[in-house]
Amino acid sequence: MEQVPLSSQVSKGQACSISMKQMRINRVSTSVLWASMLLVLLFAPSISSLPTGVGDMANEGCLCHGGTSDATTVLISGLPEKFESNTTYNLSLKIESSIEASADSHQGGFRFFTKGGGAVQFENTSEVQELDDGWTHELAGTYQRQWNLTWTSPENSTEPVKFSLVGNAVNGNEQSNGDGWSSHVLSIPHVDGPPVEDTISQQTDISALDWTVFAAGLAALAFFLIRVLK
């Protein structure tokens, strides 16, 4: 039987070891790449803004900008204490903030929706859009912090109507840092309908559900990394 030189065996062993190390490095590199992509997806909302409008992802607030800001207050003005059937009311959505507004750049945006009926008509339709059963700004509507509209109450319902507004005051740097958002929820009863309790609320922080989802995402990422790096 032909004898394989010891040096050749060593060379093959070294080559095999190098190949295994290279495979492990490639596997780790791939894992790191996937982990990085997952991190980007997980935190994507926090590094971008939405000047062209936002849908129902903002119904609970502008979570891409963190918790609510004490610097910002949003208001729905023009609503009565009680509404009458088939009546039109002039309303304004307002953002008041200590965050300085730039006259030549984006100043703010909003997400507005109602529950209970009625018809909404904005004064300037080029500045807003209807999206995901609500209304939000268009790009042209971000150069201001007030939007005017009318709301015509339902004709045949005496149930309360709930109005929800999320507004974000922005500093015009095209990023989420330095901005501040807040929300306002108001329920209005019908003159002949049942009264409502706790009609006004101001969201003060990210909800427990949002934190739970965030923590679950981090836990899944940690589990993924541990599995692939073993």
Sequence and secondary structure as in RCSB ss.txt:
>XXXX:A:sequence
MEQVPLSSQVSKGQACSISMKQMRINRVSTSVLWASMLLVLLFAPSISSLPTGVGDMANEGCLCHGGTSDATTVL
ISGLPEKFESNTTYNLSLKIESSIEASADSHQGGFRFFTKGGGAVQFENTSEVQELDDGWTHELAGTYQRQWNLT
WTSPENSTEPVKFSLVGNAVNGNEQSNGDGWSSHVLSIPHVDGPPVEDTISQQTDISALDWTVFAAGLAALAFFL
IRVLK
>XXXX:A:secstr
     HHHHHHHHHHHHHHHHHHHHHHHHHHHHHHHHHHHHHHGGGG   TT   GGGTT  GGG S  TTEEEE
EES  SSB TT EEEEEEEEEESS   TTS  EEEEEEEES  EEEES TTSEEE SSSEEE GGGGS SEEEEE
EE  SS  S EEEEEEEEE  SSSSSTT EEEEEEEEE BTTS   SS EE   S  HHHHHHHHHHHHHHHHHH
HHHH 
